[in-house]
Amino acid sequence: MAGITITKENFGSEVLSSELPVLLDFWAAWCGPCLRVGPIVEEIAKEYEGKIKVGKINVDEQGELAAEYGIMSIPTLMAFKDGAAVETAVGIRSKKDLLKMFGF
């Protein structure tokens, strides 16, 4: 399973109401660092299916969500647990660093 495309329409059901912890990747197609971290995020989505839900938010298409969560730089990766943002990482991060956000 690859990451789920998150929009303002499905944000509540996919992120806020998720029983699994959620890794959100705020990105844009023109962002070089986003394109470098994207495969790492996809790898986590596949390897941790059933343990972590992975969502991708295109900031160009979902500016309202990006603004709501104060996204100033991309890539920004956020960990949500029980419907709340609990940790944020800005910039390229290793798989190990991203998994630490979830205690793995």
N, CA, C and O atoms as a GROMACS GRO file, in nm:
protein
  416
    1MET      N    1   0.084  -0.119   0.000
    1MET     CA    2   0.000   0.000   0.000
    1MET      C    3   0.088   0.124   0.000
    1MET      O    4   0.181   0.134   0.080
    2ALA      N    5   0.060   0.215  -0.087
    2ALA     CA    6   0.132   0.341  -0.090
    2ALA      C    7   0.061   0.441   0.000
    2ALA      O    8  -0.047   0.412   0.052
    3GLY      N    9   0.121   0.555   0.018
    3GLY     CA   10   0.058   0.658   0.100
    3GLY      C   11  -0.076   0.702   0.042
    3GLY      O   12  -0.097   0.700  -0.080
    4ILE      N   13  -0.165   0.741   0.129
    4ILE     CA   14  -0.298   0.787   0.092
    4ILE      C   15  -0.291   0.937   0.062
    4ILE      O   16  -0.225   1.012   0.134
    5THR      N   17  -0.358   0.980  -0.043
    5THR     CA   18  -0.368   1.124  -0.071
    5THR      C   19  -0.468   1.184   0.027
    5THR      O   20  -0.584   1.144   0.031
    6ILE      N   21  -0.421   1.280   0.105
    6ILE     CA   22  -0.506   1.344   0.206
    6ILE      C   23  -0.552   1.480   0.154
    6ILE      O   24  -0.472   1.559   0.102
    7THR      N   25  -0.680   1.505   0.168
    7THR     CA   26  -0.739   1.632   0.130
    7THR      C   27  -0.818   1.686   0.248
    7THR      O   28  -0.834   1.616   0.349
    8LYS      N   29  -0.865   1.809   0.238
    8LYS     CA   30  -0.945   1.862   0.350
    8LYS      C   31  -1.075   1.783   0.366
    8LYS      O   32  -1.133   1.780   0.474
    9GLU      N   33  -1.120   1.719   0.258
    9GLU     CA   34  -1.243   1.640   0.264
    9GLU      C   35  -1.226   1.510   0.342
    9GLU      O   36  -1.318   1.468   0.412
   10ASN      N   37  -1.109   1.446   0.331
   10ASN     CA   38  -1.091   1.318   0.401
   10ASN      C   39  -0.999   1.327   0.522
   10ASN      O   40  -0.971   1.225   0.586
   11PHE      N   41  -0.951   1.446   0.555
   11PHE     CA   42  -0.857   1.463   0.666
   11PHE      C   43  -0.914   1.410   0.798
   11PHE      O   44  -0.845   1.340   0.871
   12GLY      N   45  -1.037   1.443   0.827
   12GLY     CA   46  -1.099   1.399   0.952
   12GLY      C   47  -1.105   1.248   0.963
   12GLY      O   48  -1.067   1.191   1.066
   13SER      N   49  -1.152   1.182   0.859
   13SER     CA   50  -1.168   1.036   0.865
   13SER      C   51  -1.035   0.963   0.856
   13SER      O   52  -1.016   0.862   0.924
   14GLU      N   53  -0.943   1.011   0.775
   14GLU     CA   54  -0.817   0.940   0.754
   14GLU      C   55  -0.711   0.970   0.859
   14GLU      O   56  -0.626   0.886   0.888
   15VAL      N   57  -0.715   1.092   0.917
   15VAL     CA   58  -0.610   1.132   1.012
   15VAL      C   59  -0.665   1.145   1.154
   15VAL      O   60  -0.621   1.075   1.245
   16LEU      N   61  -0.760   1.234   1.171
   16LEU     CA   62  -0.809   1.264   1.306
   16LEU      C   63  -0.880   1.146   1.371
   16LEU      O   64  -0.871   1.128   1.493
   17SER      N   65  -0.949   1.065   1.293
   17SER     CA   66  -1.024   0.951   1.346
   17SER      C   67  -0.951   0.818   1.329
   17SER      O   68  -1.007   0.712   1.358
   18SER      N   69  -0.829   0.822   1.283
   18SER     CA   70  -0.755   0.699   1.257
   18SER      C   71  -0.721   0.626   1.386
   18SER      O   72  -0.677   0.687   1.484
   19GLU      N   73  -0.742   0.496   1.385
   19GLU     CA   74  -0.703   0.414   1.499
   19GLU      C   75  -0.552   0.389   1.500
   19GLU      O   76  -0.493   0.363   1.605
   20LEU      N   77  -0.491   0.398   1.382
   20LEU     CA   78  -0.346   0.383   1.370
   20LEU      C   79  -0.279   0.519   1.383
   20LEU      O   80  -0.340   0.621   1.351
   21PRO      N   81  -0.154   0.523   1.428
   21PRO     CA   82  -0.079   0.648   1.419
   21PRO      C   83  -0.062   0.684   1.271
   21PRO      O   84  -0.060   0.596   1.185
   22VAL      N   85  -0.050   0.813   1.243
   22VAL     CA   86  -0.045   0.860   1.104
   22VAL      C   87   0.082   0.943   1.082
   22VAL      O   88   0.115   1.030   1.162
   23LEU      N   89   0.152   0.913   0.973
   23LEU     CA   90   0.264   0.993   0.927
   23LEU      C   91   0.214   1.075   0.809
   23LEU      O   92   0.174   1.018   0.707
   24LEU      N   93   0.217   1.207   0.822
   24LEU     CA   94   0.176   1.295   0.712
   24LEU      C   95   0.298   1.359   0.648
   24LEU      O   96   0.386   1.410   0.717
   25ASP      N   97   0.301   1.355   0.517
   25ASP     CA   98   0.408   1.415   0.438
   25ASP      C   99   0.348   1.534   0.363
   25ASP      O  100   0.273   1.516   0.267
   26PHE      N  101   0.382   1.656   0.407
   26PHE     CA  102   0.343   1.778   0.336
   26PHE      C  103   0.449   1.803   0.229
   26PHE      O  104   0.566   1.821   0.263
   27TRP      N  105   0.410   1.804   0.102
   27TRP     CA  106   0.505   1.810  -0.007
   27TRP      C  107   0.450   1.888  -0.125
   27TRP      O  108   0.335   1.932  -0.123
   28ALA      N  109   0.534   1.906  -0.228
   28ALA     CA  110   0.492   1.966  -0.356
   28ALA      C  111   0.577   1.905  -0.466
   28ALA      O  112   0.692   1.867  -0.444
   29ALA      N  113   0.520   1.897  -0.586
   29ALA     CA  114   0.588   1.834  -0.699
   29ALA      C  115   0.716   1.907  -0.740
   29ALA      O  116   0.807   1.845  -0.794
   30TRP      N  117   0.723   2.038  -0.716
   30TRP     CA  118   0.838   2.118  -0.757
   30TRP      C  119   0.951   2.119  -0.653
   30TRP      O  120   1.056   2.178  -0.677
   31CYS      N  121   0.929   2.056  -0.540
   31CYS     CA  122   1.022   2.060  -0.427
   31CYS      C  123   1.123   1.946  -0.436
   31CYS      O  124   1.087   1.829  -0.416
   32GLY      N  125   1.249   1.979  -0.465
   32GLY     CA  126   1.354   1.878  -0.477
   32GLY      C  127   1.369   1.792  -0.352
   32GLY      O  128   1.370   1.669  -0.362
   33PRO      N  129   1.382   1.853  -0.233
   33PRO     CA  130   1.395   1.771  -0.112
   33PRO      C  131   1.272   1.682  -0.089
   33PRO      O  132   1.285   1.572  -0.035
   34CYS      N  133   1.154   1.728  -0.129
   34CYS     CA  134   1.032   1.646  -0.115
   34CYS      C  135   1.044   1.521  -0.200
   34CYS      O  136   1.004   1.412  -0.158
   35LEU      N  137   1.099   1.537  -0.319
   35LEU     CA  138   1.114   1.423  -0.410
   35LEU      C  139   1.218   1.324  -0.357
   35LEU      O  140   1.211   1.205  -0.388
   36ARG      N  141   1.312   1.373  -0.279
   36ARG     CA  142   1.412   1.284  -0.219
   36ARG      C  143   1.356   1.209  -0.099
   36ARG      O  144   1.392   1.092  -0.078
   37VAL      N  145   1.270   1.271  -0.020
   37VAL     CA  146   1.214   1.205   0.098
   37VAL      C  147   1.094   1.117   0.062
   37VAL      O  148   1.059   1.026   0.136
   38GLY      N  149   1.031   1.144  -0.051
   38GLY     CA  150   0.913   1.069  -0.094
   38GLY      C  151   0.932   0.918  -0.095
   38GLY      O  152   0.848   0.847  -0.040
   39PRO      N  153   1.041   0.866  -0.156
   39PRO     CA  154   1.060   0.721  -0.156
   39PRO      C  155   1.076   0.662  -0.016
   39PRO      O  156   1.036   0.548   0.008
   40ILE      N  157   1.134   0.738   0.075
   40ILE     CA  158   1.149   0.692   0.214
   40ILE      C  159   1.011   0.678   0.278
   40ILE      O  160   0.982   0.580   0.347
   41VAL      N  161   0.926   0.777   0.254
   41VAL     CA  162   0.790   0.776   0.308
   41VAL      C  163   0.711   0.658   0.250
   41VAL      O  164   0.638   0.590   0.322
   42GLU      N  165   0.727   0.635   0.119
   42GLU     CA  166   0.658   0.523   0.055
   42GLU      C  167   0.706   0.388   0.110
   42GLU      O  168   0.628   0.295   0.127
   43GLU      N  169   0.835   0.380   0.137
   43GLU     CA  170   0.892   0.258   0.194
   43GLU      C  171   0.830   0.230   0.332
   43GLU      O  172   0.796   0.116   0.364
   44ILE      N  173   0.815   0.334   0.412
   44ILE     CA  174   0.752   0.318   0.544
   44ILE      C  175   0.608   0.274   0.527
   44ILE      O  176   0.560   0.188   0.601
   45ALA      N  177   0.537   0.331   0.430
   45ALA     CA  178   0.397   0.294   0.406
   45ALA      C  179   0.385   0.145   0.376
   45ALA      O  180   0.293   0.079   0.426
   46LYS      N  181   0.477   0.092   0.297
   46LYS     CA  182   0.471  -0.050   0.261
   46LYS      C  183   0.516  -0.139   0.376
   46LYS      O  184   0.449  -0.237   0.407
   47GLU      N  185   0.627  -0.106   0.438
   47GLU     CA  186   0.683  -0.192   0.542
   47GLU      C  187   0.604  -0.191   0.673
   47GLU      O  188   0.605  -0.289   0.747
   48TYR      N  189   0.535  -0.081   0.701
   48TYR     CA  190   0.464  -0.068   0.828
   48TYR      C  191   0.313  -0.066   0.810
   48TYR      O  192   0.240  -0.015   0.895
   49GLU      N  193   0.267  -0.122   0.697
   49GLU     CA  194   0.123  -0.131   0.672
   49GLU      C  195   0.058  -0.204   0.789
   49GLU      O  196   0.105  -0.309   0.832
   50GLY      N  197  -0.050  -0.147   0.840
   50GLY     CA  198  -0.119  -0.205   0.955
   50GLY      C  199  -0.067  -0.156   1.088
   50GLY      O  200  -0.127  -0.180   1.192
   51LYS      N  201   0.048  -0.084   1.085
   51LYS     CA  202   0.106  -0.028   1.207
   51LYS      C  203   0.108   0.125   1.203
   51LYS      O  204   0.084   0.191   1.304
   52ILE      N  205   0.135   0.179   1.085
   52ILE     CA  206   0.137   0.325   1.064
   52ILE      C  207   0.061   0.353   0.935
   52ILE      O  208   0.085   0.289   0.833
   53LYS      N  209  -0.031   0.448   0.940
   53LYS     CA  210  -0.097   0.495   0.819
   53LYS      C  211  -0.014   0.612   0.765
   53LYS      O  212   0.029   0.698   0.841
   54VAL      N  213   0.009   0.613   0.636
   54VAL     CA  214   0.089   0.718   0.574
   54VAL      C  215   0.003   0.798   0.479
   54VAL      O  216  -0.064   0.742   0.391
   55GLY      N  217   0.004   0.929   0.496
   55GLY     CA  218  -0.072   1.018   0.410
   55GLY      C  219   0.017   1.125   0.349
   55GLY      O  220   0.113   1.170   0.411
   56LYS      N  221  -0.016   1.164   0.227
   56LYS     CA  222   0.059   1.268   0.157
   56LYS      C  223  -0.034   1.385   0.128
   56LYS      O  224  -0.144   1.368   0.076
   57ILE      N  225   0.013   1.505   0.162
   57ILE     CA  226  -0.065   1.627   0.140
   57ILE      C  227   0.013   1.719   0.047
   57ILE      O  228   0.119   1.770   0.083
   58ASN      N  229  -0.040   1.739  -0.073
   58ASN     CA  230   0.021   1.831  -0.168
   58ASN      C  231  -0.017   1.972  -0.126
   58ASN      O  232  -0.134   2.010  -0.132
   59VAL      N  233   0.082   2.051  -0.083
   59VAL     CA  234   0.054   2.184  -0.028
   59VAL      C  235   0.000   2.280  -0.133
   59VAL      O  236  -0.069   2.376  -0.099
   60ASP      N  237   0.031   2.256  -0.261
   60ASP     CA  238  -0.023   2.342  -0.367
   60ASP      C  239  -0.173   2.320  -0.385
   60ASP      O  240  -0.246   2.413  -0.418
   61GLU      N  241  -0.217   2.197  -0.364
   61GLU     CA  242  -0.358   2.163  -0.381
   61GLU      C  243  -0.437   2.176  -0.251
   61GLU      O  244  -0.559   2.194  -0.254
   62GLN      N  245  -0.369   2.168  -0.138
   62GLN     CA  246  -0.435   2.169  -0.007
   62GLN      C  247  -0.376   2.280   0.081
   62GLN      O  248  -0.334   2.255   0.194
   63GLY      N  249  -0.376   2.400   0.028
   63GLY     CA  250  -0.319   2.514   0.100
   63GLY      C  251  -0.386   2.541   0.233
   63GLY      O  252  -0.322   2.586   0.328
   64GLU      N  253  -0.516   2.513   0.241
   64GLU     CA  254  -0.590   2.536   0.365
   64GLU      C  255  -0.537   2.445   0.478
   64GLU      O  256  -0.519   2.491   0.591
   65LEU      N  257  -0.512   2.320   0.447
   65LEU     CA  258  -0.457   2.228   0.547
   65LEU      C  259  -0.315   2.268   0.585
   65LEU      O  260  -0.278   2.265   0.702
   66ALA      N  261  -0.236   2.305   0.485
   66ALA     CA  262  -0.099   2.348   0.513
   66ALA      C  263  -0.099   2.470   0.606
   66ALA      O  264  -0.019   2.477   0.699
   67ALA      N  265  -0.187   2.564   0.581
   67ALA     CA  266  -0.196   2.683   0.665
   67ALA      C  267  -0.244   2.648   0.805
   67ALA      O  268  -0.192   2.700   0.904
   68GLU      N  269  -0.342   2.559   0.814
   68GLU     CA  270  -0.397   2.520   0.944
   68GLU      C  271  -0.289   2.459   1.034
   68GLU      O  272  -0.292   2.478   1.156
   69TYR      N  273  -0.195   2.387   0.974
   69TYR     CA  274  -0.090   2.323   1.052
   69TYR      C  275   0.042   2.400   1.049
   69TYR      O  276   0.146   2.348   1.088
   70GLY      N  277   0.038   2.524   1.002
   70GLY     CA  278   0.153   2.613   1.009
   70GLY      C  279   0.272   2.568   0.925
   70GLY      O  280   0.387   2.589   0.964
   71ILE      N  281   0.245   2.506   0.813
   71ILE     CA  282   0.354   2.456   0.727
   71ILE      C  283   0.419   2.576   0.658
   71ILE      O  284   0.356   2.644   0.577
   72MET      N  285   0.545   2.599   0.691
   72MET     CA  286   0.620   2.710   0.634
   72MET      C  287   0.728   2.663   0.537
   72MET      O  288   0.768   2.736   0.447
   73SER      N  289   0.776   2.541   0.556
   73SER     CA  290   0.880   2.482   0.472
   73SER      C  291   0.839   2.339   0.440
   73SER      O  292   0.772   2.273   0.520
   74ILE      N  293   0.882   2.293   0.323
   74ILE     CA  294   0.855   2.154   0.288
   74ILE      C  295   0.985   2.089   0.244
   74ILE      O  296   1.073   2.157   0.192
   75PRO      N  297   0.998   1.959   0.262
   75PRO     CA  298   0.899   1.870   0.319
   75PRO      C  299   0.886   1.890   0.471
   75PRO      O  300   0.984   1.912   0.541
   76THR      N  301   0.763   1.881   0.517
   76THR     CA  302   0.736   1.875   0.661
   76THR      C  303   0.664   1.743   0.684
   76THR      O  304   0.568   1.709   0.615
   77LEU      N  305   0.713   1.669   0.782
   77LEU     CA  306   0.654   1.540   0.816
   77LEU      C  307   0.599   1.549   0.957
   77LEU      O  308   0.670   1.592   1.049
   78MET      N  309   0.475   1.510   0.974
   78MET     CA  310   0.409   1.520   1.105
   78MET      C  311   0.358   1.383   1.147
   78MET      O  312   0.304   1.306   1.068
   79ALA      N  313   0.378   1.355   1.276
   79ALA     CA  314   0.325   1.232   1.336
   79ALA      C  315   0.199   1.268   1.414
   79ALA      O  316   0.199   1.359   1.496
   80PHE      N  317   0.091   1.194   1.386
   80PHE     CA  318  -0.036   1.211   1.457
   80PHE      C  319  -0.064   1.083   1.535
   80PHE      O  320  -0.050   0.972   1.483
   81LYS      N  321  -0.104   1.100   1.659
   81LYS     CA  322  -0.147   0.987   1.741
   81LYS      C  323  -0.276   1.028   1.809
   81LYS      O  324  -0.284   1.136   1.867
   82ASP      N  325  -0.376   0.942   1.802
   82ASP     CA  326  -0.506   0.969   1.862
   82ASP      C  327  -0.563   1.104   1.818
   82ASP      O  328  -0.623   1.176   1.897
   83GLY      N  329  -0.544   1.137   1.690
   83GLY     CA  330  -0.602   1.257   1.632
   83GLY      C  331  -0.529   1.386   1.660
   83GLY      O  332  -0.577   1.494   1.623
   84ALA      N  333  -0.412   1.378   1.723
   84ALA     CA  334  -0.337   1.500   1.756
   84ALA      C  335  -0.196   1.492   1.698
   84ALA      O  336  -0.133   1.386   1.696
   85ALA      N  337  -0.147   1.606   1.649
   85ALA     CA  338  -0.009   1.614   1.602
   85ALA      C  339   0.082   1.608   1.723
   85ALA      O  340   0.070   1.689   1.814
   86VAL      N  341   0.174   1.512   1.724
   86VAL     CA  342   0.261   1.495   1.840
   86VAL      C  343   0.408   1.525   1.810
   86VAL      O  344   0.486   1.548   1.903
   87GLU      N  345   0.446   1.524   1.683
   87GLU     CA  346   0.584   1.553   1.649
   87GLU      C  347   0.592   1.601   1.505
   87GLU      O  348   0.515   1.557   1.420
   88THR      N  349   0.686   1.691   1.479
   88THR     CA  350   0.705   1.746   1.345
   88THR      C  351   0.853   1.744   1.310
   88THR      O  352   0.938   1.773   1.393
   89ALA      N  353   0.883   1.710   1.186
   89ALA     CA  354   1.019   1.713   1.134
   89ALA      C  355   1.016   1.789   1.002
   89ALA      O  356   0.934   1.761   0.916
   90VAL      N  357   1.107   1.886   0.988
   90VAL     CA  358   1.114   1.966   0.866
   90VAL      C  359   1.242   1.931   0.792
   90VAL      O  360   1.350   1.923   0.852
   91GLY      N  361   1.229   1.911   0.661
   91GLY     CA  362   1.346   1.880   0.580
   91GLY      C  363   1.361   1.731   0.559
   91GLY      O  364   1.279   1.651   0.605
   92ILE      N  365   1.467   1.695   0.491
   92ILE     CA  366   1.493   1.554   0.461
   92ILE      C  367   1.531   1.483   0.591
   92ILE      O  368   1.617   1.529   0.666
   93ARG      N  369   1.466   1.371   0.614
   93ARG     CA  370   1.494   1.290   0.732
   93ARG      C  371   1.517   1.146   0.687
   93ARG      O  372   1.463   1.101   0.586
   94SER      N  373   1.596   1.075   0.764
   94SER     CA  374   1.619   0.934   0.733
   94SER      C  375   1.498   0.852   0.776
   94SER      O  376   1.415   0.896   0.854
   95LYS      N  377   1.492   0.732   0.723
   95LYS     CA  378   1.386   0.640   0.761
   95LYS      C  379   1.391   0.616   0.912
   95LYS      O  380   1.287   0.614   0.978
   96LYS      N  381   1.510   0.599   0.964
   96LYS     CA  382   1.528   0.575   1.108
   96LYS      C  383   1.471   0.692   1.190
   96LYS      O  384   1.402   0.670   1.288
   97ASP      N  385   1.501   0.814   1.148
   97ASP     CA  386   1.451   0.933   1.220
   97ASP      C  387   1.298   0.940   1.215
   97ASP      O  388   1.234   0.973   1.314
   98LEU      N  389   1.240   0.908   1.100
   98LEU     CA  390   1.094   0.913   1.087
   98LEU      C  391   1.028   0.806   1.173
   98LEU      O  392   0.926   0.830   1.236
   99LEU      N  393   1.087   0.688   1.176
   99LEU     CA  394   1.030   0.581   1.257
   99LEU      C  395   1.041   0.609   1.406
   99LEU      O  396   0.957   0.564   1.484
  100LYS      N  397   1.143   0.683   1.446
  100LYS     CA  398   1.157   0.723   1.588
  100LYS      C  399   1.038   0.805   1.634
  100LYS      O  400   1.002   0.801   1.752
  101MET      N  401   0.976   0.879   1.542
  101MET     CA  402   0.858   0.959   1.577
  101MET      C  403   0.745   0.871   1.628
  101MET      O  404   0.653   0.919   1.694
  102PHE      N  405   0.751   0.741   1.595
  102PHE     CA  406   0.646   0.646   1.632
  102PHE      C  407   0.695   0.540   1.730
  102PHE      O  408   0.624   0.444   1.759
  103GLY      N  409   0.816   0.556   1.779
  103GLY     CA  410   0.869   0.462   1.875
  103GLY      C  411   0.921   0.332   1.814
  103GLY      O  412   0.935   0.232   1.885
  104PHE      N  413   0.950   0.332   1.684
  104PHE     CA  414   1.006   0.213   1.619
  104PHE      C  415   1.156   0.229   1.606
  104PHE      O  416   1.223   0.140   1.554
   0.00000   0.00000   0.00000
